[in-house]
Amino acid sequence: MFTMARNSKNNSNMNMEERGRKGGEATAHSHNKDFYEEIGRKGGEATAHSHNKDFYEEIGRKGGEATARSHDKDFYERIGRKGGNARQNNNNNK
């Protein structure tokens, strides 16, 4: 059976979620943006080495399907317009 950890400050039981949140908050306070960029880069590199093209196609498809289920036509019009404007502004700056 799983035993909950004891919080030494107030001796209350903490569940897994509480411990994770507290650990995340402590990490966030003790590290800066560069730390998170570095671990993100390392994680991305490790994932790239351990997965092939099919993996990325599948997660892209699943992400697209999830987005399509949770957004309507207006969302796609809005992001399409934003992308078009960004591209136009980028081309005007060249």
Summary of the structure (lengths in Angstrom):
residues: 94
radius of gyration: 21.5
end to end distance: 63.9
largest distance: 63.9
contacts: 157
relative contact order: 0.04
helix: 76%
strand: 4%
